[in-house]
């Protein structure tokens, strides 16, 4: 978690499996009891098999309220239609090739004290 309240999930360069996805999301839920805007830094992520996507999608709403995936430009093809489907069916989710753009996108979904005050 950063100072803005964004969760950062950063690939360590190893392929993901359903088990590692469960571990990662379990650790994330330990940090925050409610879904929050999340940056997935997948620049060093070697895409795993298709079996991981089912687990990823099942667990995603328990942690993420809006998502940005950071990839190298040539990695976009490896994601297929996944980001568009999540964006259309679950919550805002976009792909970026620069961290600053990803952060700008996610910061739009952070609520601060001023957002919690009702107007009279």
Number of C-alpha atoms within 10 A of each C-alpha: 14 7 6 12 15 20 22 15 16 16 15 13 12 12 14 21 18 17 10 15 18 17 12 15 18 14 12 22 16 10 12 13 10 13 16 24 24 26 26 18 21 19 17 16 18 15 16 13 11 10 11 18 16 11 16 18 14 10 15 18 15 16 23 24 19 26 28 25 23 25 20 14 12 8 17 16 8 10 13 10 10 13 17 15 12 17 14 11 9 15 14 19 24 18 19 18 18 13 15 11 13 21 18 11 19 24 15 10 16 14 12 10 6 7 9 8 8 6 5 3
